[in-house]
């Protein structure tokens, strides 16, 4: 059986630092990827994942339905709406280009699968900068985004609470005891959404893992991270880590 094709966009960033040593100083630039642990965990899964870092996605994320249709699922993870809206031809050369948020909505409406995973540039994001509220992508998701910074930092950690049927295809075999997480994006449920897991009651039992449908397609929301810092090493080493994210893709792409 051929592996299903998945596009994972986002999960990269560049940081700069100035090192000061007495009178002297020098700058450094470091490139980071946040999906390495997830990609490693899923390398032998039924999914052939194409990883498109955020800086590459600005130019290379599909501009046509034909380009999107080659994938069984698209994952947006820690990549803001502006990266998909501002293709270099528009940003630099003032040329009209397709609205890729509208294309994603059409893609799901026609039977595709969209997953959004949490992070500083997911949902509404840090300082509201991810900006998915009131966009065509929000139309597809089973949740709505807040209109302001939606991050909830939980430095002491919280244990996810499984609320869905243990026999659900995403939850099957995972049990009820999951490792702790250190934060998430706050969202609000849409009518008809199915909540499979929440954050702890201390934080209002807000949505953590939610599924939904749109047109002929399906969507999945995971409001925490896929790797550090919100998702600690114990979660990555948990034998349910790969199973959980593989099962999300399995449900989203089921026909």
MARDO-964866 format. One record per residue: x, y, z of N, C-alpha, C, CB in turn; residue in one letter. Coordinates in steps of 0.1 Angstrom, whole numbers, plus 5000, padded with zeros to 4 digits. Glycine has a CB too. Example, Ala and Ser with C-alpha at 12.3 -4.5 7.8 and 13.67 -1.06 7.14 Angstrom:
2
513249435078512349555078513249675078511349555090A/512849785071513749895071512950005079514149945057S/
END
This chain:
255
500849885000500050005000500950125000499050005012X/500650224991501450344991501150435003501150424977X/502150515006501950595018501250725014503350635024X/500450775023499650895021500651015021498550915031X/500351115013501251225012500751345021501451274997X/501651395029501351505038502351615037501351445053X/501851735037502651855036502651925050502151965026X/503751935056503952005069504652135067504751915080X/503952245069504452375067504652445080503552455058X/505852515082506152585094507352535102504952595103X/507252555115508252495124509752525121508052345125X/509952645117511352685116511452835119511952665101X/512652875124512853015127514353045128512153055140X/514753165128516153215128516253305140516553285115X/517253285149517453375160518853445159517353295173X/518853565164520153635164520553665178520053765156X/521853675181522253705194523553795193522653575202X/523753875203524953955204525753915216524654115205X/526953865214527753815225528753935229528553695220X/528753965242529554075247530554025256528654185253X/531854045253532953995262533854115265533753875254X/533454175276534254295280534054405270535754265281X/535154455264535054555254534554505241536454615252X/534754385238534454325225533054265224535454225221X/532554255212531254195209531154135195530054295212X/530354035193530153985180528753925179531253875177X/528153925167526753875165526853725160525953965156X/525853655163525653515157524253505152526053405167X/524053415142522753385137522553235137522553445122X/521453185143521253035144519853005138521252995159X/519852895130518652845123518152725132518952795109X/516852725134516252625143515052555135515652685156X/514852425138513652355133512952295145514052245123X/511652305145510852255157510152125154509952365161X/510352075142509551955139510451825138508851965126X/511751845142512651725140512151605148514051765145X/511751625160511251505168510051445162510951555183X/509151525157507951465151508251395138506851575149X/509051455130509451385117510151255120510351485109X/511051255130511751135133510751025138512851155144X/509751065146508850965152507950905141507951035162X/507650985130506750935120507450885107505851055116X/508750875108509550835096509150695090511050835099X/508650605099508250475095506750455095508850365104X/506050565095504550565096503950545082504050695102X/502650535081502050525067502050655060500650475069X/502750765065502650895059504050945053502150995069X/503950985041505151045035505051195037505251005019X/505851245046505751385050506751475043505851395065X/506251575036507151675030507151785040506651715016X/508351815045508551925054508952055047509651895065X/508152155048508452285042508652395053507252325032X/509852425056510152525067509452655064511652545068X/509152735074508352855072508952955062508252925086X/510252965062510853065052510753015038512353085056X/510752885036510552825023509052835019510952685022X/508152815028506752815026506252945020505952775038X/506853055024506453185019506453185004507353295024X/507453124998507553114983506952994977508953124979X/507152874984506852744977505552674981507952654980X/504852724992503552664995502652674983502952735007X/501952564979501152564967500352684965500352444966X/500352734952499552844948498352804940500352944940X/498152674938496952624930496352514937497452594916X/495052484933494452364938495052234934492952364934X/495652244922496352124917497552094925496852144902X/498252194930499352174939498952124952500152304941X/497852174958497452124971496851974969496352214976X/496251954958495551824957496551704956494751824944X/497851724955498751614955498951564969500051654948X/498451634979498651594993497251544998499151715001X/497351435006496151385013495851475026496351245018X/496851545031496651625043497651745043496751545056X/497251855048498151965050498251995065497752095042X/499452015071499552055085500152195085500451955092X/499552285092500052415095500552415110499052535093X/501752435112502352425126503352545128502952285129X/502952635137503752745140504152825128505052695148X/503252865120503452945108502253045107503552855095X/502553165107501553265107500853285094502153395111X/499653345094498953365082499653455072497553425085X/500453555077501153645067502053575058501853745075X/502753465063503653385055502953325043504353275063X/501753285044500953235033500353345025499953135038X/500053455030499353565023500353645015498653655032X/501653655020502553745013503653675006503153835024X/503253614994504253554985505153664981503453494973X/506453634979507453734975507053824962508753674972X/506253764953505753834942504853954946505053744932X/504053924956503254034962503954124971502053974969X/504754074980505454144990506554234984506054055001X/507254184975508454254969508054334957509554164967X/507254264948507054314934505654374932507254214924X/504754374943503454424942502554364931503454574940X/502754234929501954164919500854084926502854064910X/499654074920498653984926499053844926497354004919X/498753774937498953624937497753564944500353594945X/497553434942496453364948496453374963496353224944X/495253384969495153384984495153244989493853454988X/496253194995496453054998495553015010497953035001X/495053115018494153075028492853035022493953195038X/492353105012491153065005491352934998490753174994X/492552904992492752774986492652664996494152784979X/493252685008493152585018491652555022493852625031X/490852655023489452635025488752555014488652765027X/489052585002488552514991489052364991488852574977X/490352354994490952214995490252125004492452234999X/489852175016489152095026487752075022489252165040X/487152175016485752165012485552055002485252305006X/486552034993486551934983487051804987487351984971X/487351785000487751655005489151645011487651554994X/489851745012491251745018491151745033492051865013X/492251735039492351735054493351845058492851595059X/492951925068493752025073493952005088493152165071X/495252005093495551995107496252125111496351865110X/495952175123496652295128497152255142495852425129X/498552255144499152235157499552365163500352135155X/499652365176499852485183501252545183499452475197X/501352665188502652725188502552875189503552685176X/503652945189503653095190503053155178505053145193X/503153095166502553145154501453045148503553175144X/500652995157499452915153498252985159499552775159X/497052955153495853015158495953165158495452965172X/495853235169496153385169497553415173495153455178X/498153335182499553345184500053465193500253365171X/501353475194501953575203501653715198503553555203X/501153795207500753935204499753935193502054015200X/499053835191497953825180498553815167497153945181X/499853785166500653795153500353685143502053795155X/499853565147499553455137498353495129499353325145X/497353555134496353625127495453535118496953735118X/495053415124494153335117492653365120494453185120X/492453445130491053485133490353555121490953575145X/489153515118488353565107488953545093488153715110X/489653435092490253405079489553285073491753385080X/489753245060489253125055489753005062489553115040X/490953005067491452885075490652865087492952905078X/490252975094489452955106488052895103489253095113X/487552925091486352875086486352715087485952915072X/487552665083487652515082487852445095488852485073X/488452515105488852455118487552435126489852545125X/487652335135486452315144486452405156486552175149X/487352505156487452605167487552745161488652575176X/487252845169487552985165488753035173486253075167X/489453135167490653195173490153315181491653235163X/490953345192490653465199491153585191491453465213X/490853705195491253825187492453895193490053915187X/493153815202494353875209495253765212493953955222X/496453795218497453695221496753575229498553755230X/496853455223496053345229496953245236495353275217X/498253275238499153175244498753165259500553215242X/498853035264498653015279499952935283497352935282X/500853005290502052935295501752865308503153045297X/502152745309501852665321503252605326500852545319X/504052685332505452635335505452525345506252755341X/504452505353504352395363503952265356503452425374X/503352285344502852165336501452125339503752045339X/500752075330499452025332499351885325498352125327X/498551805331498251665325497051675316498051565336X/497151635303495951635295494851545300496351595281X/493651585298492451505302491751455290491551595311X/491751325289491051255278489551255280491651105275X/488851315271487351325273486651245263486951475273X/487251205252486551135241486450985244487251155228X/485750915236485650775237486950705235484550725227X/487350615244488650555243488750465230488850465254X/487650435224487650355211487750445199486450275211X/487750575201487950665189489250635182487850815194X/489250645169490450605162491750685166490250625147X/491550805170492650885174493150845188492351035174X/492250805197492550775211492850625214491450825220X/492450545205492550405207493950355211492050325195X/494150285222495350235226496250335234496150185215X/495850455236496650555242496450565257496450695236X/495350515262495150515276494750665281496350475284X/494650675294494150805299495350885305493150785309X/496450825307497550895314498650945304498250805325X/498551065301499551125291500551215298498751215280X/501751225293502751315300502251455300504051295293X/502851535308502451675310502951755298503051735322X/502251875296502551975286502752105294501351985276X/503452205287503852325294503152445288505352345293X/502152425279501452545274500552505262502452655270X/499752605258498852575247498252715242497652485251X/497652705230496852825225495452805230496952835210X/494852915235493452915239492552935227493153025250X/491552855225490652865214489252845219490952765203X/488252865211486852845215486252745205486052985215X/485352665210484752555202483652605193484252445211X/483552545181482452575172481352465175482852575158X/480152495172479052395173479352275165477652455169X/479152155170479452035163480851975164479152055149X/481752055170483152005171483151895181484052115176X/484051795179484251685188485551705196484251545181X/485351715209486551735218486951595223486151825230X/488251565220488851435224489651445237489651375213X/490251565239491051595251491051735254492551535249X/491251765267491251905272492551925280489951945280X/492752055283493752085293493152055307494252235292X/493852075318493452045331492252135335494552045341X/491452085345490452165351490852295357489652085361X/492052295362492652415368492652535358493952395374X/492852495345492952595334491652595326494152565325X/490552555332489252565326488852465316489152695319X/489552345316489252235307489152285293487952165312X/490052375289489952425275490352325265490852555274X/489952345252490252245242491752215240489552285229X/492052095238493452055235493451975222494051965246X/492551875220492551795208491051795203493051655211X/490851845191489451865186489451825172488952015188X/488351765168488151725154486851785148488051565152X/486851795135485651855129485651825114485552005131X/484551865107484451845093484051975087483351735090X/484351985074484052105066483852065052485152225067X/482652075046482352025033482551875033483252095023X/483351835023483751695022484951655030483851655007X/485651745036486951725043486851725058487951825038X/488051705064488151695078489251785083488351545083X/489051825096490151905102490351855116489652055103X/491651875121492051835134492851955140492851705134X/492551985153493252085160493952025172492352195164X/495252055174496052015186496552145191497151905183X/496152195202496452335206497752345213495352385215X/498452245216499852255222500852225211499952145234X/502052205214503152195205503452055200504452255211X/504352045190504751915186506151875191504751905170X/506751975197508151955203508352065213509251955192X/509552075219509852185228509552325223511352175233X/509052425231509152405246507852355252509552535252X/506752375246505452335253505352185254504252385245X/506052105246505951965246507351905251505551905232X/507451865264508751835270509251695264508551825285X/510451665268511051545264510351415268512451535270X/509751425280508951305285507851275275508451325299X/507251375269506151345260506651285247505351475257X/507851335243508451285231508851135233509651375227X/509351105244509850965247508650875250510750965259X/507450925253506250845255505950765243505050935259X/505550635246505350545235504050585227505250405239X/503250675233502050725226502350845217501050765236X/503550905217503751025209503551005194505251075212X/504250905189504050875175502650825172505150775170X/502150745180500850685178499750805177500450595189X/499850895186498951005187498851085174499251095199X/500051135170500051215158499851135145501451295157X/500251015145499950925133498450905133500650795134X/497750885144496350865145495550985140495950815159X/496051105144495451225139495351235124496151355145X/496551195118496551195103495651085098498051175099X/495650975105494750865100493350905100494950745109X/492850965110491451005111491151115100491051055125X/492051215099491851325090491851285076492951435092X/492551185072492651135058491751025055494051105055X/490950975065490150855062488950895053489450805076X/488750815043487750845033486450755036488250815019X/
END
